[in-house]
Amino acid sequence: MVILSLVSCSVSLFSPPISLRLHIPPVTSLCSHGSFPVSTFQAELRPLLFSCLDRRETGLIFRCNCLSSPIECRSQMETLFSLFRAFGFREEETEMIIAKNPDVKSTSLDKIGARIASLQSLKLDGFALQGLIAKCPNLLTSEEFDLVITFLVDELEGRLEPELVERLLAVVDTSFLLSFNQKVRLLIHHGIPKEKISHVLSKVYLNKLLYQKSVEDIERLISFLEPFGGIGIIARRPVILNSDLDSQLIPRVEFIRNLSGEDDFATGTVLRRLPAILSYSVDHMNSHVEFLKSFAGLTSEQVFKIVHVFPNVISTSKERKLRPRLEFLKDCGFDSPGIFKFLSKAPLFLALSEDNLSHKLGLLVKIGYKHRTKELAFAMGAVTRTSSDNMQRVIGLYLSYGLSFEDILAMSTKHPQVLQYNHSSLEEKLEYLIEYMGREVEELLAFPAFLGYKLDSRIKHRYEEKLKSRGENMSLNKLLTVSAERFSQTAENIEVICL
C-alpha cells in the first residue's frame, strides 16, 4: 500500500501570493514499491490541487503544475492580479472571478486582457462589467463569445446600448449566440440602419428572438410584410419580430386587407400609421368593426375609411369611449351618413378622454353653443387636436383684445379652427394686425381665416409688398386669398397708377 505525502502550500488569497512552501517526497522512493514508474507519476499526477487558505481560513482551490517552479506560480498569480487591477478590478473582485471561473488561471493573460478591453469598448465598465462577469463567469475564457463580441465591436461599431449588451451576453445557452450575427445582418440588409439597430433589439424579447426564431423565420416574416411596408413597419414596431407569422401576423393582416377590399396599398397605410394594430387579435378587431356597423349603422367600407385615417379606433374601448361618443353624435341629430362624414373629418373625437371632452364642451357652451346641436358637434370636432388648456388660453386672448363671447361664437361658427390655433402664434398675429397693419380687431369677424395664415411667409410678405405699391387699404380677405400671380399683377397695376 502506497501512502503519498501531498503537497502543502500557503498562499494569501487577498493579495498576490507571498510565500509558497512545497514538500514532495522523492519520486523514486514512491516508485520503489512497484506501484507505478516515474513517467506515470509525472503524467497522472501532473495537475495537483493546492488548497490555499488565508488568515481568515477562507479557501480557494486552483490548479498548479507540481513540476513548475514555485516562483513561476507566484509570478503568474501576481501578473493576473495586476492585469485585473489595470482594468479597474479590486483584488476582492478578482478573487471572485477566479473562484467562479478557475479556467481564468490557465488562460492566456493576453487573451483575458483583450477580452476585457473589448467589453469596455462596448461601454461596459465598473459595476456593469463586474456584474456581467459574475452572472456569466465563462465570459472571459469561452471561445463561443469571440464571434459575437467581434461582431458587436467591429461591424456594429459598438452602437448597442450597454444594457442590451448585458442582456445578450448573459444568455443561458451560449450556442444560440452563433445565429445572432446572422439575424442582425439580415435586418441591416433589409434596411434597418445601423444607428437604429440598438433601438430595434432593445424593443424585442431578446431571448425569444434568440431561442425561438431562426434566420429563416425572420426572413419569411420580412418577406410577408414587404408589400405593406416591410422593414419600415418593423423599425417602428420591433416587437413584431416576436410574433408568430402563421398564427398571428398572417390572419391579422388578412383581416385588415379584406376590410380594405383587398387594397394592399391602403392596408399598408394602416399598418404604417399604426404598426401596433398587429398586436390585436382578429377577434378583437372584428368586434370593433361589428360594433361600428351595428351601433352607428356604418358599412364595412365606411368603417375601413375611418380605420384608414385613424387606426387607433381599433384600440379604443367600445364601452368607455366609442358608445358614449356615438350616442353624443346621435343626440346632436346625426344619422348614419352624418356620423360617417363627421368621423371622417374628426376621427380623434372617438378617442377623447371623458375629462378632455367635458372641459371642451363646457368652454363651447360658455361662448354660446347650444346643447345637442350639430353646431356644437362640429365645433367639438374642430378642437379635438388642441388641448383644453390651449383652447382656454385662446378664448382668453380674444377677450383681452376686446372681442366678446358672441364675437368668438360668430368667428368659430364661420371658421371653426379659430379655437384650435396655438395661443402664442395667435397672439403674434393679433399684435401685428393691430399695431403694424393698423387694422381693427373687428375685421376678424368678416375674415377669421386670417388667423390661419403664416405670419412671416404670407401675412407680413403680402402686407409689405402692398405698402410698396401704396395699396394698404386692401381688405384682409383679398390681401391673403388672391393667388400669388394675381397678387403680383395687382401690385404692379397699382404702382403704375400711382406713378
C-alpha positions in Angstrom: 0.0 0.0 0.0 1.4 3.3 -1.1 0.9 6.4 1.0 1.5 9.7 -0.7 2.6 12.8 1.2 0.6 15.5 -0.6 1.8 19.0 -1.2 1.1 21.7 1.3 1.1 25.4 0.4 0.4 28.7 2.0 -0.8 31.5 -0.3 -2.6 34.7 0.6 -5.9 35.0 -1.2 -6.4 38.6 -0.8 -3.1 39.8 -2.2 -0.7 38.3 -4.8 0.9 35.2 -3.3 3.7 35.9 -0.8 5.1 32.5 0.0 4.8 29.0 -1.4 6.1 26.0 0.6 6.2 22.7 -1.3 7.1 19.2 0.2 7.2 16.5 -2.4 8.6 13.1 -1.3 11.2 11.7 -3.6 9.5 10.1 -6.6 12.0 7.2 -6.8 11.1 6.2 -3.2 7.4 6.1 -4.1 8.1 4.1 -7.2 10.3 1.7 -5.4 7.2 0.0 -4.1 6.4 -1.0 -7.7 3.1 0.8 -7.8 4.0 2.9 -10.9 7.0 4.2 -12.7 8.3 7.8 -12.7 6.8 8.5 -16.1 3.3 7.5 -14.8 3.7 9.8 -11.8 4.5 12.7 -14.0 1.6 12.0 -16.4 -1.1 11.2 -13.9 -0.3 13.4 -11.0 0.9 16.4 -13.0 -2.2 18.6 -12.2 -2.4 18.7 -8.5 -4.9 20.7 -6.4 -3.4 23.1 -3.9 -5.6 24.3 -1.1 -4.9 28.0 -0.4 -6.0 29.3 3.0 -5.9 32.9 4.0 -5.7 34.3 7.6 -9.5 34.2 7.8 -9.5 30.5 6.9 -11.3 31.0 3.6 -10.4 28.5 1.0 -9.8 28.9 -2.8 -8.8 25.9 -4.9 -6.8 26.5 -8.0 -4.7 24.4 -10.4 -0.9 24.5 -10.4 1.7 22.4 -12.1 3.6 20.4 -9.5 6.6 20.4 -11.7 6.6 24.2 -12.3 8.7 26.5 -10.3 7.1 28.0 -7.1 8.4 31.3 -8.3 6.7 30.9 -11.6 3.3 30.1 -9.9 3.6 33.2 -7.7 4.6 35.3 -10.7 1.7 34.1 -12.8 -0.8 35.0 -10.0 0.8 38.4 -9.4 0.5 39.1 -13.1 -3.1 38.0 -13.2 -4.0 40.3 -10.3 -2.1 43.1 -11.8 -3.9 42.6 -15.1 -7.3 42.9 -13.5 -6.2 45.8 -11.4 -5.2 47.6 -14.5 -8.8 47.3 -15.8 -10.2 48.7 -12.6 -10.9 45.5 -10.6 -10.2 45.4 -6.9 -8.4 42.3 -5.5 -11.6 41.0 -3.9 -13.4 41.2 -7.3 -10.5 39.4 -9.0 -10.7 36.6 -6.4 -14.5 36.3 -7.0 -13.9 36.0 -10.8 -11.2 33.3 -10.2 -13.5 31.4 -7.8 -16.4 31.4 -10.3 -14.2 30.5 -13.3 -11.0 28.7 -12.4 -10.1 28.5 -16.1 -9.0 32.1 -15.9 -5.8 30.9 -14.4 -5.0 28.6 -17.3 -6.0 31.1 -20.0 -3.5 33.4 -21.7 -3.3 36.7 -20.0 -3.2 38.4 -23.4 -6.5 36.8 -24.3 -8.1 37.8 -21.0 -6.8 41.4 -21.4 -8.1 41.6 -24.9 -11.5 40.3 -23.9 -11.9 42.8 -21.1 -10.7 45.6 -23.4 -13.3 44.5 -26.0 -16.1 44.6 -23.4 -15.0 48.0 -22.2 -15.1 49.2 -25.8 -18.8 48.2 -25.7 -19.3 50.7 -22.9 -19.3 48.0 -20.2 -17.2 49.0 -17.2 -17.4 49.4 -13.5 -20.3 47.7 -11.8 -21.9 46.7 -15.1 -18.9 44.8 -16.2 -18.3 43.2 -12.8 -22.0 42.2 -12.6 -21.9 40.7 -16.1 -18.8 38.6 -15.4 -20.4 37.5 -12.1 -23.5 36.3 -14.0 -21.5 34.8 -16.8 -18.2 33.5 -15.3 -17.0 31.9 -18.6 -17.3 35.3 -20.4 -13.6 35.8 -20.1 -12.5 32.4 -21.4 -15.2 30.8 -23.6 -14.5 30.9 -27.3 -18.2 30.9 -28.0 -18.2 34.6 -27.2 -15.5 35.5 -29.7 -17.6 35.9 -32.8 -20.4 37.8 -31.2 -18.1 40.2 -29.4 -16.1 40.8 -32.5 -19.3 41.4 -34.4 -20.5 44.0 -31.8 -17.2 45.8 -31.8 -16.2 45.7 -35.5 -19.4 45.5 -37.6 -21.9 47.3 -35.3 -19.1 49.7 -34.2 -20.2 49.4 -30.5 -23.6 51.0 -31.2 -25.6 48.7 -28.9 -26.5 50.2 -25.6 -24.7 48.7 -22.6 -27.9 47.3 -21.1 -28.6 45.5 -24.3 -25.1 44.0 -24.5 -25.5 42.7 -20.9 -28.8 41.1 -21.9 -27.2 39.5 -24.9 -24.1 38.1 -23.3 -25.9 36.8 -20.2 -27.8 34.2 -22.2 -28.1 30.8 -20.5 -27.2 28.8 -23.7 -24.3 30.4 -25.5 -24.8 28.2 -28.5 -27.7 30.4 -29.6 -25.3 33.3 -29.9 -23.9 31.8 -33.1 -27.0 32.8 -35.1 -27.2 36.3 -33.5 -24.8 37.8 -36.0 -26.8 36.4 -39.0 -30.1 37.7 -37.7 -28.8 41.2 -37.2 -27.1 41.2 -40.6 -30.4 40.2 -42.1 -32.2 43.1 -40.5 -29.5 45.5 -41.7 -29.6 44.0 -45.2 -33.3 44.7 -45.4 -33.0 48.3 -44.5 -32.6 48.8 -40.7 -29.9 51.4 -40.3 -27.0 50.5 -38.0 -27.7 53.5 -35.9 -31.2 52.2 -35.2 -30.4 48.5 -34.6 -29.9 49.1 -30.9 -33.4 50.6 -30.6 -34.9 47.6 -32.6 -33.2 45.0 -30.5 -34.0 46.7 -27.2 -37.7 46.6 -28.0 -37.9 42.8 -28.7 -37.9 39.9 -26.3 -34.3 39.1 -26.9 -34.4 35.6 -25.5 -37.4 34.7 -27.8 -35.6 36.1 -30.8 -32.5 34.1 -30.0 -34.1 30.8 -28.9 -37.3 30.6 -30.9 -36.7 32.5 -34.1 -34.5 31.1 -36.8 -32.9 33.2 -39.5 -35.4 31.6 -42.0 -38.3 32.6 -39.7 -37.2 36.2 -39.7 -36.7 36.2 -43.5 -40.2 34.8 -44.1 -41.7 37.4 -41.7 -40.0 40.3 -43.5 -40.9 39.0 -46.9 -44.6 38.7 -45.9 -44.7 42.3 -44.8 -42.9 43.6 -47.8 -46.0 44.6 -49.9 -47.3 46.6 -46.9 -44.2 48.5 -45.8 -41.9 45.6 -44.8 -38.9 46.6 -42.7 -40.3 50.1 -42.1 -43.1 48.6 -40.1 -40.7 46.5 -38.1 -38.5 49.6 -37.5 -41.4 51.4 -35.9 -42.7 48.3 -34.0 -39.8 45.9 -33.4 -41.8 43.6 -31.2 -43.4 42.4 -34.4 -40.3 40.2 -34.8 -41.5 38.2 -31.8 -44.9 37.4 -33.4 -45.7 34.1 -35.0 -46.1 34.6 -38.7 -48.6 31.8 -39.4 -50.8 32.0 -36.3 -50.7 35.8 -35.7 -49.4 38.1 -38.4 -50.9 36.5 -41.5 -54.5 36.3 -40.1 -54.4 39.8 -38.7 -53.0 41.4 -41.9 -55.5 39.4 -44.0 -58.4 40.7 -41.8 -57.4 44.3 -42.5 -56.8 43.6 -46.1 -60.2 42.0 -46.6 -61.8 45.0 -44.8 -60.0 47.3 -47.3 -61.4 45.4 -50.2 -58.0 43.7 -50.8 -56.3 47.0 -51.3 -52.6 46.3 -50.5 -51.6 50.0 -50.6 -54.4 51.1 -48.2 -53.7 48.1 -45.9 -50.0 49.2 -45.9 -51.1 52.8 -45.0 -53.0 51.5 -41.9 -50.0 49.3 -40.8 -47.5 52.1 -41.3 -49.7 54.6 -39.4 -50.2 52.2 -36.5 -47.9 49.1 -36.6 -49.3 48.3 -33.1 -52.6 47.3 -34.7 -50.9 44.0 -35.4 -50.8 43.3 -31.7 -54.6 42.9 -31.6 -56.2 39.6 -32.3 -58.6 39.1 -35.2 -61.5 38.6 -32.7 -60.7 42.0 -31.1 -60.5 43.8 -34.4 -63.7 42.1 -35.7 -65.6 43.0 -32.5 -64.8 46.8 -33.1 -65.8 46.6 -36.7 -69.1 44.9 -36.0 -69.8 47.4 -33.2 -69.4 50.4 -35.6 -71.6 48.7 -38.2 -74.4 47.8 -35.8 -74.4 50.8 -33.4 -73.5 53.6 -35.8 -75.1 52.0 -38.9 -71.9 52.1 -40.9 -70.9 49.8 -43.8 -67.7 47.8 -43.9 -66.4 50.2 -46.5 -67.1 53.2 -44.3 -65.6 51.5 -41.2 -62.4 50.9 -43.2 -62.2 54.5 -44.3 -62.4 55.6 -40.7 -59.7 53.0 -39.7 -57.7 54.2 -42.7 -57.4 57.8 -41.3 -57.5 56.8 -37.6 -56.3 53.2 -37.0 -56.5 53.8 -33.2 -60.2 53.3 -33.4 -59.4 49.6 -33.1 -57.6 50.2 -29.8 -60.3 52.4 -28.4 -62.6 51.0 -25.7 -66.1 50.2 -27.1 -68.0 50.8 -23.8 -66.0 53.6 -22.3 -65.4 55.7 -25.4 -67.0 54.5 -28.6 -70.5 54.0 -27.4 -70.8 57.4 -25.4 -69.2 59.4 -28.3 -71.5 57.9 -30.9 -74.5 58.5 -28.6 -73.4 62.1 -28.3 -73.5 62.5 -32.1 -76.9 60.9 -32.3 -78.2 63.3 -29.7 -76.9 66.2 -31.8 -79.0 65.0 -34.7 -76.6 63.0 -36.8 -77.8 60.0 -38.8 -75.5 57.2 -40.1 -74.3 59.2 -43.2 -73.8 62.2 -40.9 -71.8 60.2 -38.4 -69.6 58.8 -41.1 -68.9 62.3 -42.5 -68.2 63.7 -39.1 -65.8 60.9 -38.1 -64.0 61.0 -41.5 -63.0 64.6 -40.6 -62.6 64.4 -36.9 -61.9 60.7 -36.0 -59.9 61.7 -33.0 -63.2 62.7 -31.3 -63.7 58.9 -30.6 -60.5 58.7 -28.5 -61.0 61.8 -26.3 -60.9 61.2 -22.6 -64.0 62.0 -20.6 -62.3 64.8 -18.8 -61.0 66.3 -22.1 -64.4 66.1 -23.7 -66.2 67.6 -20.7 -63.8 70.5 -20.3 -64.0 71.4 -24.0 -67.8 71.1 -24.1 -68.0 73.4 -21.1 -65.9 76.1 -22.9 -68.0 75.8 -26.1 -71.3 76.2 -24.2 -69.8 79.1 -22.3 -69.1 81.1 -25.5 -72.7 80.4 -26.7 -73.1 77.0 -28.4 -76.3 75.2 -27.6 -76.6 71.6 -26.2 -77.5 68.8 -28.6 -77.0 70.7 -31.8 -74.9 69.9 -34.9 -73.1 73.2 -34.5 -71.9 72.1 -31.1 -70.7 68.8 -32.5 -68.9 70.4 -35.4 -67.2 72.8 -33.0 -66.2 69.8 -30.9 -64.8 68.1 -33.9 -62.7 71.2 -34.7 -61.0 71.3 -31.3 -60.1 67.6 -31.0 -56.5 68.3 -31.9 -55.8 71.0 -29.4 -55.5 70.8 -25.6 -58.2 72.1 -23.2 -55.5 74.4 -21.7 -54.6 75.9 -25.1 -58.3 76.3 -26.0 -59.0 78.2 -22.8 -56.0 80.5 -23.4 -57.1 81.2 -26.9 -60.6 82.3 -25.7 -59.0 84.4 -23.0 -56.7 86.0 -25.7 -59.7 87.0 -27.8 -61.4 88.5 -24.8 -58.3 90.5 -23.9 -58.3 92.1 -27.4 -61.9 93.3 -26.9 -63.9 90.5 -28.6 -67.0 89.3 -26.8 -68.3 85.7 -26.4 -70.7 86.5 -29.2 -67.9 87.6 -31.4 -65.9 84.4 -30.7 -69.0 82.3 -31.4 -69.6 84.1 -34.7 -65.9 83.6 -35.7 -65.8 79.9 -34.7 -69.1 79.2 -36.5 -67.7 80.7 -39.7 -64.2 79.3 -39.2 -64.1 76.6 -36.5 -60.3 76.4 -36.5 -60.0 79.7 -34.7 -60.4 77.8 -31.4 -57.5 75.4 -32.0 -54.7 77.6 -33.1 -51.6 77.8 -30.8 -52.2 80.7 -28.5 -48.6 82.0 -28.7 -48.6 82.3 -32.5 -52.1 83.7 -32.4 -51.0 86.5 -30.1 -48.2 87.4 -32.6 -50.7 87.7 -35.5 -53.2 89.8 -33.5 -50.4 92.1 -32.4 -49.1 92.5 -36.0 -52.7 93.1 -37.3 -53.4 95.9 -34.8 -50.0 97.5 -34.2 -48.3 97.2 -37.5 -51.1 96.9 -40.0 -53.2 99.5 -38.2 -56.4 97.4 -38.6 -59.3 96.9 -36.1 -59.8 93.6 -34.4 -63.4 93.6 -35.6 -62.2 92.9 -39.1 -61.6 89.3 -38.0 -65.4 88.9 -37.7 -65.6 89.2 -41.5 -62.5 87.2 -42.2 -61.4 84.9 -39.2 -59.4 82.7 -41.6 -56.7 85.5 -41.4 -55.6 83.8 -38.2 -54.8 80.6 -40.1 -52.2 82.1 -42.4 -48.5 82.0 -41.6 -47.3 85.3 -40.2 -43.9 85.7 -41.9 -44.3 84.0 -45.2 -47.8 85.2 -46.0 -49.2 88.0 -43.9 -46.0 90.1 -43.5 -44.8 89.4 -47.0 -48.1 90.4 -48.6 -48.6 93.4 -46.5 -45.1 94.8 -47.0 -45.5 94.3 -50.8 -48.7 96.3 -50.7 -47.0 99.1 -48.8 -44.5 99.4 -51.6 -47.3 99.9 -54.1 -49.4 102.1 -51.7 -52.2 99.5 -51.5 -52.5 99.3 -47.8 -56.3 99.7 -47.8 -56.9 96.3 -49.4 -59.2 94.0 -47.4 -57.7 91.2 -45.4 -59.6 88.6 -47.5 -58.3 90.0 -50.8 -54.8 90.6 -49.3 -54.3 86.9 -48.4 -56.6 84.8 -50.6 -55.7 86.1 -54.0 -53.2 83.9 -55.9 -49.6 84.9 -55.9 -49.7 85.6 -59.7 -52.8 87.8 -59.4 -51.4 89.5 -56.3 -48.2 90.5 -58.2 -50.2 91.8 -61.2 -52.4 93.8 -58.9 -49.5 95.3 -57.1 -47.8 96.3 -60.4 -51.0 97.9 -61.7 -51.4 99.9 -58.5 -47.8 101.0 -58.7 -48.3 102.2 -62.3 -51.4 104.2 -61.4 -49.7 105.9 -58.6 -46.8 106.9 -60.8 
